[in-house]
Amino acid sequence: MGVVLRAILTKIFGGNAINAVPEEKQVDEIKRELLEEVDFDLPGFIQMNDTQAIQYLKERQDFNIPNLEELARLLERLGEPRKALLILVYCRNTDRTYSFERENRIGRIKGKI
């Protein structure tokens, strides 16, 4: 899962385009790749309420903390900061390791919302 997410982030956004917003065809490509490569329905996930989304992530065996953080990064870049924040807060609450980077991202996203 993590390899696919990192590959998508690199392919679409490159290494230095932190605030780049993908074009519509790129978004469609991201959705297609996630569905085909890892059976992850991004539009369906975005439509879920918070409780459903967290439960869905818990049920998937391929989402560990680093993969969830990559998914949050992807969602943030796709203009879904609320879902990204939900995932990062979930990571904070379940990970036994404190992450300064994650806390900074949470603060930054909260500042944008």
TORKENU-295267 format. One record per residue (C-alpha): x, y, z. Coordinates in steps of 0.25 Angstrom, whole numbers, plus 5000, padded with zeros to 4 digits. Example, Ala and Ser with C-alpha at 12.3 -4.5 7.8 and 13.67 -1.06 7.14 Angstrom:
BEGIN
504949825031;505549965029;
% end
This chain:
BEGIN
500050005000;501150105004;501950074991;500650104983;500350234990;501750284990;501850254975;500550334972;501050454980;502350454973;501750434959;500650544961;501350644970;502850624968;503750644979;503650784981;502150824978;501650834992;500450924989;500150874975;498750844972;498650734961;497850744949;496450674947;497050564938;498150544949;497150524960;496450424951;497750354949;497950354964;496650294967;496850184956;498150144961;497750134975;496550054971;497349964962;498649944970;498049934984;496549924983;496350064990;495150144985;495650284988;494250354984;493550254993;494450275004;494350425003;492850415004;492850335017;492550405030;493650405040;493250285048;493050205035;494450245029;495150215042;494450075043;494850055028;496250085031;496349995043;495749875035;496849885024;498049805027;498949885018;498850015025;499950035036;500250175042;501250215031;500250175020;499150255027;500050375027;500350355012;498850345010;498650475018;499750545010;499050504997;497650545002;498250685006;498850704993;497550664986;496850774994;496250685005;496850745017;495750695026;495950555023;497450575024;497250635037;496350515042;497450415038;498550495044;497750505057;497450355057;498950325055;499250415067;498250345075;498750205072;500250215069;501050195081;502150285076;502050435076;502350495063;502750645062;502450645047;501050585049;500750695060;501250805051;500350755039;499150745048;499350885053;499650935038;498350865033;497550925045;498051065042;497451045027;496150995031;
% end
